[in-house]
Amino acid sequence: MDQALKEKFINAVASHAIFRGWSNDSLKEACIDLDLEFRTLETLFPRGVLDVAVAFHRMGDRDMIKSLESEDLSNLKMREKISFAIKYRLNVIEEDKELVRLCMSFFALPHNFLDGSKLIWGTADKIWNVLGDNSEDYNFYTKRATLSGVYSSVILFWLGDDSEGNTATWEFLDRRIQNIMQFENLKARIKKKSSTYEVLKGPIKLFSRIKRPLDKNTLNLPGVVKKSD
């Protein structure tokens, strides 16, 4: 199955998921729509509907990145860039709010939770990368962890927002981004004071040894590098 047909299949599953949820029934209906044999999907989506849901989320990330790369953000402050990126990510799924709600419920299931958490981390990672983050130490992880929390909370707020033009969501987003900037400022102050206060030197030295993964494709869990066999 080529990439175009693969994406067509993902969208077909998503259209049925509105009524049948993210389930094997949705997979079967999509196969009927596209005249595909169910067993031919096993090599592309070995975990079935879970892999399709993962691919659906990543398609949204891809569309966000394409949009952001076409914009000139050089004159914006970092907090404005982050806000801009998250708004773009939500705009990608604006017409699929009910489908996103079902997707959130699907990834909230215990056996899917890890995949859902990794997807949120991946979205945060892609945002920081496209915004030019070049952190090489523990900041690589803290930036993505805080943005993951912000994105998750904004998504949940957005799903229940019925305000005109999502104005309530954008106000909520601004408050959450302010939390990020406060945290970043706190880190900077602690690092600055570590040269003065002996009690801070040990933790700062320990954190300074933490490095970003050499190859992000080997990430198994957020911040954990999978060792080679």
C-alpha positions as CSV (number, residue, x, y, z in Angstrom):
1,M,0.0,0.0,0.0
2,D,1.6,3.3,-1.0
3,Q,1.6,6.4,1.3
4,A,-1.4,8.0,-0.5
5,L,-3.6,4.9,-0.2
6,K,-2.4,4.4,3.4
7,E,-3.5,7.9,4.4
8,K,-6.8,7.4,2.5
9,F,-7.3,4.3,4.6
10,I,-6.6,6.1,7.8
11,N,-9.1,8.8,6.9
12,A,-11.7,6.1,6.0
13,V,-11.2,4.5,9.5
14,A,-11.5,7.9,11.1
15,S,-14.8,8.6,9.3
16,H,-16.3,5.3,10.7
17,A,-14.7,5.9,14.2
18,I,-17.2,8.7,14.6
19,F,-20.0,6.2,14.8
20,R,-18.2,3.0,15.8
21,G,-15.3,4.3,17.8
22,W,-11.7,3.4,17.3
23,S,-12.4,-0.3,16.8
24,N,-11.9,-3.3,14.5
25,D,-15.4,-2.6,13.2
26,S,-14.1,0.7,11.9
27,L,-11.2,-1.1,10.3
28,K,-13.5,-3.6,8.5
29,E,-15.8,-0.8,7.2
30,A,-12.8,1.1,5.9
31,C,-11.6,-2.1,4.1
32,I,-15.0,-2.5,2.5
33,D,-15.0,1.2,1.4
34,L,-11.6,0.8,-0.3
35,D,-12.0,-2.8,-1.4
36,L,-9.0,-3.9,0.6
37,E,-8.5,-7.3,2.2
38,F,-8.3,-7.1,6.0
39,R,-5.2,-9.2,6.2
40,T,-3.2,-7.0,3.9
41,L,-3.2,-4.3,6.6
42,E,-1.3,-6.4,9.1
43,T,2.1,-5.5,7.9
44,L,1.3,-1.8,7.9
45,F,-0.7,-1.7,11.1
46,P,0.5,-4.7,13.1
47,R,-1.4,-3.5,16.2
48,G,-4.5,-2.9,14.3
49,V,-6.7,0.1,15.2
50,L,-4.1,1.3,17.7
51,D,-1.5,1.9,15.0
52,V,-4.2,3.6,12.8
53,A,-5.1,6.0,15.6
54,V,-1.4,6.7,16.2
55,A,-0.9,7.4,12.5
56,F,-4.0,9.7,12.5
57,H,-2.4,11.8,15.3
58,R,1.0,11.9,13.5
59,M,-0.7,13.1,10.3
60,G,-2.0,16.1,12.3
61,D,1.6,16.8,13.6
62,R,2.8,16.6,10.0
63,D,0.2,19.1,8.8
64,M,1.1,21.4,11.7
65,I,4.8,21.3,10.8
66,K,4.1,22.1,7.1
67,S,2.0,25.1,8.1
68,L,4.6,26.4,10.6
69,E,7.5,26.0,8.2
70,S,5.7,28.2,5.7
71,E,5.4,31.1,8.3
72,D,7.9,33.7,9.2
73,L,8.1,33.6,13.0
74,S,11.4,35.4,13.4
75,N,9.8,38.6,14.8
76,L,7.8,36.8,17.5
77,K,8.8,36.3,21.1
78,M,9.2,32.6,22.1
79,R,6.0,32.6,24.1
80,E,4.2,33.9,21.0
81,K,5.8,31.2,18.8
82,I,4.6,28.5,21.2
83,S,1.1,29.9,21.2
84,F,1.1,30.2,17.4
85,A,2.2,26.5,17.1
86,I,-0.4,25.2,19.4
87,K,-3.1,27.2,17.7
88,Y,-2.0,25.7,14.4
89,R,-2.1,22.2,15.8
90,L,-5.7,22.8,17.0
91,N,-6.7,24.4,13.7
92,V,-5.6,21.1,11.9
93,I,-8.3,19.2,13.9
94,E,-10.9,22.0,14.2
95,E,-13.4,20.2,12.1
96,D,-12.8,16.8,13.9
97,K,-13.6,17.8,17.5
98,E,-15.8,14.8,18.1
99,L,-13.3,12.4,16.5
100,V,-10.5,13.9,18.7
101,R,-12.7,13.4,21.8
102,L,-13.1,9.8,20.9
103,C,-9.4,9.5,20.2
104,M,-8.6,11.0,23.7
105,S,-10.9,8.4,25.3
106,F,-9.3,5.7,23.3
107,F,-5.8,6.6,24.4
108,A,-7.0,7.0,28.0
109,L,-7.6,3.3,28.2
110,P,-4.9,1.6,30.3
111,H,-3.5,-0.5,27.5
112,N,-3.3,2.5,25.2
113,F,-2.2,5.1,27.7
114,L,1.6,4.8,27.0
115,D,1.1,5.3,23.3
116,G,-1.1,8.3,24.0
117,S,1.5,9.8,26.3
118,K,4.3,9.3,23.7
119,L,2.2,11.0,21.1
120,I,1.7,14.1,23.2
121,W,5.4,14.1,24.0
122,G,6.1,13.7,20.2
123,T,3.9,16.7,19.4
124,A,5.7,18.8,22.0
125,D,9.0,17.6,20.6
126,K,8.0,18.6,17.0
127,I,6.9,22.0,18.1
128,W,10.2,22.7,19.9
129,N,12.2,21.4,17.0
130,V,10.4,23.5,14.4
131,L,10.8,26.5,16.6
132,G,14.6,25.9,16.6
133,D,15.2,24.6,20.1
134,N,18.8,23.4,20.3
135,S,19.0,22.3,23.9
136,E,21.6,19.7,24.5
137,D,21.2,19.1,28.3
138,Y,18.3,18.6,30.7
139,N,16.5,21.6,29.2
140,F,15.7,19.3,26.2
141,Y,13.5,17.2,28.5
142,T,12.1,19.9,30.8
143,K,10.9,22.0,27.8
144,R,9.1,19.0,26.3
145,A,7.7,17.9,29.6
146,T,6.2,21.3,30.4
147,L,4.9,21.8,26.8
148,S,3.3,18.3,26.9
149,G,1.4,19.3,30.0
150,V,0.3,22.6,28.5
151,Y,-0.8,20.9,25.2
152,S,-2.7,18.2,27.1
153,S,-4.6,20.7,29.3
154,V,-5.4,23.0,26.3
155,I,-6.8,20.1,24.3
156,L,-9.1,19.1,27.1
157,F,-10.2,22.7,27.6
158,W,-10.8,23.1,23.8
159,L,-13.0,20.0,23.6
160,G,-15.4,21.6,26.0
161,D,-15.1,25.2,24.6
162,D,-18.2,26.6,22.8
163,S,-17.0,30.2,22.8
164,E,-17.0,32.3,19.6
165,G,-13.8,31.6,17.7
166,N,-12.4,29.5,20.6
167,T,-11.6,32.7,22.4
168,A,-11.9,31.0,25.8
169,T,-9.3,28.4,24.7
170,W,-6.9,31.0,23.5
171,E,-7.1,32.9,26.8
172,F,-6.6,29.6,28.7
173,L,-3.6,28.9,26.4
174,D,-2.0,32.3,27.2
175,R,-2.3,31.5,30.9
176,R,-0.7,28.1,30.5
177,I,2.2,29.5,28.4
178,Q,2.8,32.0,31.1
179,N,3.3,29.1,33.4
180,I,6.0,27.7,31.0
181,M,7.8,31.1,30.9
182,Q,7.7,31.3,34.7
183,F,9.2,27.8,35.0
184,E,12.0,28.7,32.5
185,N,12.7,31.9,34.4
186,L,12.9,29.9,37.6
187,K,15.4,27.4,36.1
188,A,17.6,30.3,35.0
189,R,17.5,31.9,38.4
190,I,18.4,28.7,40.1
191,K,21.3,28.1,37.8
192,K,22.6,31.6,38.3
193,K,22.4,31.3,42.1
194,S,24.1,27.9,42.1
195,S,27.5,29.6,41.9
196,T,26.7,31.4,45.1
197,Y,24.9,28.8,47.2
198,E,26.8,25.6,47.9
199,V,23.6,23.6,48.4
200,L,22.6,24.1,44.8
201,K,25.9,23.1,43.2
202,G,25.4,19.4,43.6
203,P,22.0,19.2,41.9
204,I,23.0,21.5,39.1
205,K,26.1,19.5,38.5
206,L,24.0,16.3,38.4
207,F,21.5,17.8,36.0
208,S,24.3,19.1,33.8
209,R,25.3,15.5,33.0
210,I,21.9,14.8,31.5
211,K,22.1,15.0,27.7
212,R,19.6,14.9,24.9
213,P,19.3,11.5,23.1
214,L,21.9,11.1,20.3
215,D,19.3,9.6,18.1
216,K,15.7,10.5,18.8
217,N,14.5,7.6,16.7
218,T,15.6,5.3,19.4
219,L,13.4,6.8,22.1
220,N,11.3,4.2,23.7
221,L,9.9,6.4,26.5
222,P,10.2,10.2,26.8
223,G,13.8,10.9,27.8
224,V,14.9,7.2,27.8
225,V,17.2,6.0,25.1
226,K,16.7,2.5,24.0
227,K,19.9,0.5,24.1
228,S,21.1,-1.4,21.0
229,D,21.0,-5.2,21.2
